[in-house]
Structure formats: structure tokens, C-alpha cells
Amino acid sequence: MLKKFALFILIIGVGIVAGCSTAPSIRERATGTLLDKIKAQGFIRIGTEGTYPPFTFKNDQGYLTGFDIEVISEVAKRLGVKPVFVPTEWKAMFAGLDANRFDLIANQVGINDQRREKYDFSDPYTVSGVRIIVHKDTTTIHSIADLKGKTVGVSQGSNYEAIAKKAGATVRYYTGASEILADLAAKRIDAALNDRLFVAEYLMKNPDRNLKAVGSTFDSSRTGFVFRKGSPGLVAAVNKALRDMQTDGTFKKISEKWFGEDVIR
């Protein structure tokens, strides 16, 4: 009897360990993997905000579009299934994934150790960070060190405020990026700081503002698609699709459409 009880405890322990790994869960092994289920049903459910341009938003006709939408739609196509988007507020996004409302999240989710403890991530599909923006006539600012003594426009309370102050800049506060860049175009401030991808899209769409990005991206961050733990087959299939898209030029084409550059580099 004691041996049977010990064997029962050992089996439970192994199950717990397996449930904490990225290997298929006991339930998946019994009922088929999530990837099998997705292929059998012919569609994959995707959690996304739909309110975060240029990554995921509704266009003037009310259709969901954006960089993330196009990338994950192409991934779904290569898996042989249709993408079904589930618009979800950011504050409820991870809870929705936990509750099986969708199979993955496509919403510019930053990859970090804290999130990796609970979720699996695809390979990074964007690399972002902070860029410095100046007027095209500016020749004295090339890096973060050159901001010392300069006037830099920031949104109050943003991480850009702390970066500018640490660099020794004089900070001028604004309510949003559009106001900052308008003053920069008018040469009322010397520089601005913002997300690399936002800057790339803005400069591409507003060449008449006579602004440019200078220096290298810093405070680099990577984003990936997010999955519940225990679906390695689905993660591997998505990663293969992303690699194939990069190899055949499809990913670069989508990137250049939205940002004028390859956002994985």
C-alpha cells in the first residue's frame, strides 16, 4: 500500500513539472496538440487591441489593419488557416489568453523575463527602442550625449523625460507627440525623443516637416507573439513562418509598407 501511495505521489509530481514546462500538457497529449486543433478547425484566434496604430487599428472603412495584423495574417496563411481576431482591451489581454478566448496575442508585447515565467513567446518580430529626432538643419546633435544643455520636448511622466534629464537637457513639457514635433519643426526646441517605430512611420508620412532621426537606437526592446505555456508545436510553427517570411522578403515588404524600413533589424 505504501509503495502504491509513493508511486501515486511520484506521478502527480511528474505531472506538475510537465505542466510548468513548454512541453505539451497531459491534456494536450490526450486530446491532440493546440496546433492540431487549430489546423482541424481551420482558423486561429488572435487577441489584439485594434486601437493601437500603426500596429493594430481600424481604418476609415472600419476594417482591422496595421503592421501586426498583416504579419500575423501572413503567418496564419502559412499555417493553412484563417486568422480570427478577438478585439480586447489591453488590461484584459493576458486574462483573455489565460481563459482560452484566443490562441495567441499579436499586440506589440515586449519580451521580458517576468512575462516569460508565465507565457511562451515567438521569436522577436520587431526590434524597437528610443530615437532622437531633430530638425534637418541641425548639425550639432548626433547622440544622447549631445543633448546636454539642449532643449528637449517630452510628454510629462514619460520615460523620455527621465532620459532627457539624465542627459543634462532642459526639458519642455507637452501633452503629446504631435505638439512636440510641431514645435521641433518650427525650431522652438532642439530635439525630441520617441519610439523608433513611431519615428520611422512619422518621418515617412510627414516629409514636409523637415525632421530627421539621428544616432543609434538605444534602450532596445523586442516584441513577440504570446502563447500559453504548453503549446511548443504552435510556437515552432509560428517561428518557422516568421523565418520563411524573412527569407523570402515578405516580412521586409510589410515592414517597409508601414515604416519605410525593416523593423526586425
Secondary structure, 3 states (H helix, E strand, C coil): CHHHHHHHHHHHHHHHHHHCCCCCCHHHHHHCCHHHHHHHHCEEEEEECCEECCCEEECCCCCEECHHHHHHHHHHHHHCCEEEEEECCHHHHHHHHHCCCCCEEEEEEECCHHHHCCEEECCCCEEEEEEEEEECCCCCCCCHHHHCCCEEEEECCCHHHHHHHHCCCEEEEECCHHHHHHHHHCCCCCEEEEEHHHHHHHHHHCHHHCEEEEEEEEEEEEEEEEEECCCHHHHHHHHHHHHHHHHHCHHHHHHHHHHCCCCCC
